[in-house]
Amino acid sequence: MKDRSLDEFQNEKPQGDAATTVPKTTPTMDWTPEGAACSDCGENVHRRWRDADGNGRLVCVSCKRWA
């Protein structure tokens, strides 16, 4: 195999697995430096987790149902 400059790859399109799209992920925890309100109790906290109901709400450690 011949050595090639990285410049030669600049305009090439991805092939094979590189061309597949990566599905969007949803974080399970959120950290806010100034704090944010818990969706259940309203307490202002720095760290919140996704509610187990799958509705996307972010709750504090006291309101989180740990499975």
C-alpha positions, -999 to 999 in steps of 0.1 A, spaced: 0 0 0 14 34 -10 16 62 16 -8 91 8 -10 126 21 -40 135 43 -48 162 17 -57 135 -8 -86 124 14 -101 159 18 -128 156 -9 -135 119 -6 -169 107 5 -172 82 33 -176 46 24 -191 16 41 -199 19 78 -185 55 79 -215 66 58 -241 54 83 -258 79 106 -255 76 143 -289 77 162 -295 107 185 -290 99 221 -308 114 251 -287 122 282 -299 106 314 -285 134 337 -283 172 335 -259 194 354 -266 232 355 -240 254 372 -266 280 383 -291 253 392 -325 246 377 -359 236 390 -369 200 396 -399 191 375 -417 174 405 -410 195 436 -396 227 421 -364 227 442 -335 245 426 -307 219 422 -275 216 401 -280 180 392 -312 165 377 -320 130 362 -345 119 337 -378 107 352 -383 69 349 -417 75 332 -400 83 299 -417 117 296 -384 136 295 -389 155 327 -358 162 348 -361 156 385 -338 160 416 -323 131 435 -351 132 460 -378 128 434 -360 103 412 -373 67 413 -343 45 412 -350 12 396 
